[in-house]
Amino acid sequence: MKNVIEEANARVRIQEGTRVIEQLLLECYFKPGISTKELARKTLLPVPVAAAIKKELIKEGVLEQERGVRCTAEGNAYIENDWGYKGLDKTLYQKLAAKETDWRSELPDVLSSLRDLFQARPQVNVQIDQSKCTPETSLARAILCLRDHSLIGKKVLCVGDDDFVSVSLGFLLKRLFPDINEPKATIHVADIDERFLSYIREIAGREGLPVTCHRLDLRQPLPEELQGRYDCFFTDPPYTLQGLNLFISRGISGLKKAKGLPIFLSFAHKAPDVLLAIQREFVRMGLVAKEVIPHFNEYEGAEMIGNRSQMIVLKTTEQTAPDIGGAFEDALYTGEVKRTVRTYRCKQCGHSAVVGFQEDIVTVEQLKNEGCRVCANDTFDLIGKKTAERSDDLSP
């Protein structure tokens, strides 16, 4: 069947992109007889825009106006067969999709299975900033993906996955499609640690989860076959500005070229000046923040961040592009950053600045916040680095 979403978007051409048209059609699928005003409220669109989209989808034969708006038989078949909703437990889906629902009470069996599996996870390697999130947190991320209409029938990328989000996504799909062996969704994992990848492969093979693993060093660009193919990605990067920049850049290179695609970023709570530097990185990569959820993530034994971190849901725009395209050569992990003295050159005037633990400028976040001392520009190239001699003042 032709892509009715693209056909409708070609005529309406709304700024929000095709994802909001998909959402409008899904609202009609799950709530036959919904009013135009309610469609506008659910999709955050002005009523006239929602009405215009509805009109185009009626022309395409997938919607009809009869005691409210509902899908036609052709529309139902399109959603179920082309989008992968056939065989879905609609009752469970609608409960989980409602934000006021306590999903834990609906998925005690899934959570119990995850707790057993998580107990056998490999030990974390703190040198590469690994940490263990709780099973509840991992599954909460999967629920967040579902509520954003970014799981069923979608291609999901996990940029690093010591938190086993891929496993939680797979178990959630199994629960939502109890009679379907292969739900129309794919989950890919890119990680450097073969211990975690082997365990994820083992679970996926035993449980029949649609998860594929790739052993990759994210300091290098994604392989060509992984670029431009995903609908969203998850990442919980090293808690440095360099780590955040790199992992988001690699994820962006994996995304399809479309507006409104979600990025689920878990990152430590930071001081206001550091948050300012982080938001500058978002703007530089053409991303907007849709939602910030404090204390969303809980970790085992991560006292340095108070066992908690925030979830930041970002959305792509027409200007979205990775900040790092080629190989990455800067310090990346917390231990590296604290032990490395780096020299940056201002992209605008060429002035050099030294950054390091015992320098006037301690972090690249501070450098970007303060700007170049000559021209106030806030973009820099790394031109040199060396490891500082260890002392009692430096982290181990």
Secondary structure as UniProt FT lines:
FT   HELIX           4..12
FT   TURN            15..16
FT   HELIX           18..30
FT   TURN            32..33
FT   HELIX           36..43
FT   HELIX           47..59
FT   TURN            60..61
FT   STRAND          63..65
FT   STRAND          69..71
FT   HELIX           73..77
FT   HELIX           78..82
FT   TURN            86..87
FT   HELIX           90..97
FT   TURN            99..100
FT   HELIX           103..106
FT   HELIX           108..119
FT   HELIX           126..128
FT   STRAND          132..133
FT   HELIX           135..147
FT   TURN            148..149
FT   TURN            152..153
FT   STRAND          155..159
FT   TURN            162..163
FT   HELIX           165..176
FT   TURN            178..179
FT   STRAND          186..191
FT   HELIX           194..207
FT   STRAND          211..215
FT   TURN            218..219
FT   HELIX           224..226
FT   TURN            227..228
FT   STRAND          232..235
FT   HELIX           241..254
FT   TURN            259..260
FT   STRAND          262..267
FT   HELIX           272..284
FT   TURN            285..286
FT   STRAND          287..300
FT   HELIX           303..305
FT   TURN            306..307
FT   STRAND          308..316
FT   TURN            318..319
FT   HELIX           334..339
FT   STRAND          340..346
FT   TURN            347..349
FT   STRAND          352..355
FT   TURN            357..358
FT   HELIX           364..370
FT   TURN            373..375
FT   STRAND          380..387
FT   TURN            392..393
//
